[in-house]
């Protein structure tokens, strides 16, 4: 009887504790972004809220938010040029398994101050922790870090991998706003928005949303033609080149 009473008391204590667990909610104004010919990049604003948050911990700034937008996963080949007999040629290459074609991150603090390195790596949070797995024969693997670092560096230089360590801010005690930069060369396709909640440097939960980036107008027609009807697209490209050359010869012809 005594054991049954203790078990009941433990259950009653556990129920309120579970009910008070923090929850993270996020939202965006649109699930689709249309890209036009003059698109020069934009900012995506993500709004969110913390439910059942501890007021004291909020005042002490013990809650941290990380928001990341990951582009569609694609395979990538990285090539290394070397000079051979005075000519630069592709000497080595390495192919990587599908990984985000773009990546934009915002957080309340630099991510290395939010949680441990092992947590960041396990959940692929941050540019340095994106999972880049080489495919095929890589020999003894000694060149993998070199090619991996080169891929990350090139994507950061192109602006498609970027982070803003103070891009998330609390607008009230439990409401926050995150700003993510969409580069002008953002890839078309389905993107994944991931939001992470940390308390006292410990992971609490993750939320995800989907976001589509599409081309519109003539750009969309050309894109779909090239993707789905490559032969027709090739024929039209050749005909257009021939027509342009013929018109040029007429305009600049010397009588």
C-alpha positions as CSV (number, residue, x, y, z in Angstrom):
1,X,0.0,0.0,0.0
2,X,2.8,2.4,0.9
3,X,4.5,1.7,-2.4
4,X,1.3,2.5,-4.3
5,X,0.9,5.8,-2.5
6,X,4.5,6.8,-3.3
7,X,4.0,5.9,-7.0
8,X,0.8,8.0,-7.1
9,X,2.6,11.0,-5.5
10,X,5.5,10.6,-8.0
11,X,3.0,10.5,-10.9
12,X,1.2,13.7,-9.6
13,X,4.6,15.5,-9.4
14,X,5.7,14.4,-12.9
15,X,2.5,15.6,-14.6
16,X,2.8,19.3,-13.8
17,X,6.6,19.1,-14.6
18,X,5.9,17.7,-18.0
19,X,3.1,20.3,-18.6
20,X,5.5,23.1,-17.9
21,X,8.1,22.0,-20.5
22,X,9.1,24.8,-22.7
23,X,7.7,24.8,-26.3
24,X,9.0,26.7,-29.3
25,X,6.6,28.0,-32.1
26,X,7.7,29.7,-35.3
27,X,6.0,31.2,-38.3
28,X,6.7,33.0,-41.6
29,X,4.4,35.3,-43.7
30,X,4.7,33.2,-46.8
31,X,5.6,29.6,-47.8
32,X,6.8,30.6,-51.3
33,X,9.2,33.2,-52.5
34,X,9.1,34.3,-56.2
35,X,12.3,35.1,-57.9
36,X,12.3,37.6,-60.8
37,X,15.0,38.7,-63.2
38,X,15.9,41.7,-61.1
39,X,16.0,39.9,-57.8
40,X,18.9,41.2,-55.8
41,X,18.4,39.3,-52.5
42,X,16.0,39.9,-49.6
43,X,15.6,39.4,-45.9
44,X,13.3,36.7,-44.6
45,X,11.8,37.5,-41.2
46,X,10.8,34.6,-38.9
47,X,8.6,35.2,-35.9
48,X,8.4,32.9,-32.9
49,X,7.3,32.4,-29.3
50,X,8.3,30.5,-26.3
51,X,5.5,28.8,-24.3
52,X,5.9,27.8,-20.7
53,X,9.2,29.6,-20.4
54,X,10.6,30.4,-16.9
55,X,10.3,34.1,-16.3
56,X,13.5,34.2,-14.2
57,X,15.5,32.4,-16.9
58,X,14.1,34.8,-19.5
59,X,15.3,37.8,-17.5
60,X,18.7,36.3,-17.1
61,X,19.0,35.5,-20.8
62,X,19.3,31.8,-20.3
63,X,17.2,30.9,-23.4
64,X,18.9,30.9,-26.8
65,X,17.4,30.6,-30.3
66,X,19.1,29.4,-33.5
67,X,17.3,29.7,-36.8
68,X,18.7,28.3,-40.0
69,X,17.4,28.1,-43.6
70,X,18.8,25.2,-45.6
71,X,18.6,25.1,-49.4
72,X,17.8,22.0,-51.4
73,X,20.3,19.1,-51.0
74,X,22.6,18.6,-54.0
75,X,25.7,16.7,-54.9
76,X,28.8,18.9,-55.4
77,X,32.1,18.3,-57.1
78,X,35.2,20.3,-55.9
79,X,38.2,20.5,-58.2
80,X,41.7,21.6,-57.5
81,X,43.7,23.2,-60.2
82,X,47.5,22.8,-60.6
83,X,50.0,24.3,-63.1
84,X,51.4,21.6,-65.4
85,X,53.9,22.7,-68.0
86,X,52.7,26.3,-67.7
87,X,49.0,25.4,-68.1
88,X,46.4,25.4,-65.3
89,X,44.4,22.2,-65.3
90,X,42.0,20.4,-63.0
91,X,44.4,17.9,-61.3
92,X,42.3,16.6,-58.4
93,X,38.6,16.4,-57.6
94,X,36.3,15.2,-54.9
95,X,32.6,14.6,-55.0
96,X,30.4,15.2,-51.9
97,X,27.1,13.6,-51.0
98,X,23.9,15.8,-51.2
99,X,24.2,18.8,-48.8
100,X,22.4,22.1,-48.6
101,X,23.0,24.2,-51.7
102,X,22.6,27.3,-49.6
103,X,22.6,28.0,-45.9
104,X,21.7,31.1,-43.8
105,X,21.8,31.2,-40.0
106,X,20.8,33.6,-37.3
107,X,21.2,33.2,-33.5
108,X,20.9,35.1,-30.3
109,X,24.6,34.6,-29.6
110,X,27.6,33.1,-31.5
111,X,26.7,29.4,-31.7
112,X,29.9,28.3,-29.9
113,X,28.6,30.2,-26.9
114,X,25.2,28.6,-27.0
115,X,26.1,24.9,-26.7
116,X,28.8,22.4,-26.9
117,X,30.6,21.5,-30.2
118,X,29.3,17.9,-30.1
119,X,25.7,19.2,-30.0
120,X,26.3,21.5,-32.9
121,X,27.9,18.8,-34.9
122,X,25.3,16.2,-34.2
123,X,22.4,18.5,-35.3
124,X,24.4,20.1,-38.1
125,X,24.0,23.6,-36.7
126,X,26.4,26.2,-38.3
127,X,28.4,26.4,-41.4
128,X,31.4,24.5,-39.9
129,X,29.1,21.7,-38.9
130,X,27.2,21.0,-42.2
131,X,27.6,17.4,-43.0
132,X,29.8,17.0,-46.1
133,X,30.4,13.4,-46.8
134,X,32.8,12.5,-49.7
135,X,31.7,9.9,-52.2
136,X,33.8,7.3,-54.1
137,X,37.4,6.5,-53.6
138,X,39.1,9.1,-51.4
139,X,42.3,7.1,-50.7
140,X,43.6,7.5,-47.2
141,X,41.3,10.5,-46.6
142,X,44.1,12.9,-46.0
143,X,42.7,15.3,-48.7
144,X,39.1,15.3,-47.4
145,X,39.6,18.3,-45.0
146,X,41.3,20.3,-47.7
147,X,38.5,19.9,-50.2
148,X,35.8,20.3,-47.5
149,X,37.3,23.6,-46.4
150,X,37.6,24.7,-50.0
151,X,33.9,24.0,-50.6
152,X,32.8,25.9,-47.5
153,X,35.1,28.8,-48.4
154,X,33.8,29.1,-52.0
155,X,30.2,29.1,-50.8
156,X,30.9,31.7,-48.2
157,X,32.6,33.9,-50.8
158,X,29.6,33.5,-53.1
159,X,27.3,34.5,-50.3
160,X,25.2,31.4,-50.4
161,X,26.6,30.3,-47.0
162,X,26.3,33.0,-44.4
163,X,25.5,33.5,-40.7
164,X,24.5,36.4,-38.4
165,X,25.4,35.6,-34.8
166,X,23.1,38.3,-33.4
167,X,20.3,38.0,-36.0
168,X,17.7,36.8,-33.4
169,X,16.3,39.2,-30.9
170,X,13.6,39.0,-28.3
171,X,10.9,41.7,-28.9
172,X,9.2,40.9,-25.7
173,X,9.6,38.5,-22.7
174,X,8.7,35.5,-24.8
175,X,8.4,36.7,-28.4
176,X,11.4,36.8,-30.8
177,X,12.2,37.8,-34.3
178,X,14.9,36.3,-36.6
179,X,16.2,37.8,-39.8
180,X,17.7,35.6,-42.5
181,X,19.5,36.9,-45.6
182,X,18.4,35.4,-48.9
183,X,21.2,35.9,-51.4
184,X,20.6,37.0,-55.0
185,X,21.8,33.6,-56.2
186,X,19.6,31.6,-53.9
187,X,18.9,28.2,-55.5
188,X,15.4,27.3,-56.7
189,X,13.6,24.5,-54.9
190,X,12.3,23.5,-51.5
191,X,14.2,24.9,-48.5
192,X,14.0,23.8,-44.9
193,X,13.6,26.3,-42.1
194,X,14.9,24.9,-38.8
195,X,14.6,26.6,-35.4
196,X,16.3,25.3,-32.2
197,X,15.7,26.2,-28.6
198,X,18.4,26.0,-25.9
199,X,18.1,26.5,-22.2
200,X,21.1,26.9,-20.0
201,X,23.2,25.7,-23.0
202,X,21.2,22.5,-23.2
203,X,19.1,21.6,-26.3
204,X,15.4,21.6,-25.6
205,X,13.6,21.1,-29.0
206,X,13.5,21.8,-32.7
207,X,10.8,23.1,-35.1
208,X,10.8,22.9,-38.9
209,X,8.9,24.6,-41.7
210,X,9.1,24.3,-45.5
211,X,9.7,27.2,-47.9
212,X,9.7,27.1,-51.7
213,X,11.8,29.3,-53.9
214,X,10.5,29.5,-57.5
215,X,11.2,31.5,-60.6
216,X,8.4,33.5,-62.2
217,X,7.6,34.8,-65.7
218,X,10.0,34.2,-68.5
219,X,12.7,33.0,-66.1
220,X,10.4,30.2,-64.9
221,X,9.6,29.1,-68.5
222,X,13.3,29.0,-69.4
223,X,14.2,27.1,-66.2
224,X,11.5,24.5,-66.7
225,X,12.4,24.1,-70.4
226,X,16.0,23.5,-69.6
227,X,15.2,21.1,-66.7
228,X,12.4,19.1,-68.3
229,X,13.0,19.4,-72.1
230,X,16.8,19.7,-72.4
231,X,16.8,18.7,-76.1
232,X,14.2,21.3,-77.1
233,X,16.1,23.9,-75.0
234,X,19.4,23.0,-76.8
235,X,17.8,23.3,-80.3
236,X,16.2,26.7,-79.4
237,X,19.5,27.9,-78.0
238,X,21.4,27.0,-81.2
239,X,18.7,28.6,-83.4
240,X,18.7,31.8,-81.3
241,X,22.5,32.0,-81.6
242,X,22.3,31.6,-85.4
243,X,19.6,34.2,-85.6
244,X,21.6,36.6,-83.5
245,X,24.7,36.1,-85.6
246,X,22.7,36.6,-88.8
247,X,21.1,39.8,-87.5
248,X,24.5,41.1,-86.4
249,X,26.0,40.5,-89.9
250,X,23.1,42.5,-91.4
251,X,23.5,45.4,-89.0
252,X,27.3,45.7,-89.2
253,X,27.6,44.7,-92.9
254,X,29.8,47.1,-94.9
255,X,28.4,47.9,-98.3
